[in-house]
């Protein structure tokens, strides 16, 4: 073996070691027969499936969440056929029946103008997806809280304007239709408060004196 060949082999081993020591999972698919010619050993640590079990693209398809399968496969096939590099997020099936969110970054290798192979990296984005879902839930709750706050502010504004109360009896309020209605009815019409009846100390004293 020549020195050049030895050096190239050593470089290849170094590159392979570097690839297999990262969290990103490298892979390669031969386009002509749609088979995996390589997938990094990290795949077993992430999904539980051994590298030797990834034989063809059918294994990739079958190990994808049913809800993601049709759209992701159609997108990736179309982009690959057009020779366009692309990315896809989907849930990958683990050997124990769970799912892990994956981002597949794909580079289309062309030879003599034709698609020759696909190479790429798989990334575990489960934590990112969990954070996105938490943010979405927080946003929904925030919108609900804002809606409730606006309702409360509307009620405050309604009863915060100048209210014409009868100066003689103090029991009637003029509404927007120039109708004199009871204080109880006004409150019930303009707020969500419920009215109960009792007797204040002053009225109670006057009542007892008149009795």
PyMOL commands that set and color helices and strands:
alter all, ss='L'
color gray80, all
select helices_A, chain A and resi 3-20+42-47+51-53+57-62+66-81+126-160+183-190+201-210
alter helices_A, ss='H'
color red, helices_A
select strands_A, chain A and resi 25-30+35-39+86-93+99-111+114-124+172-174+180-182
alter strands_A, ss='S'
color yellow, strands_A
deselect
rebuild
show_as cartoon
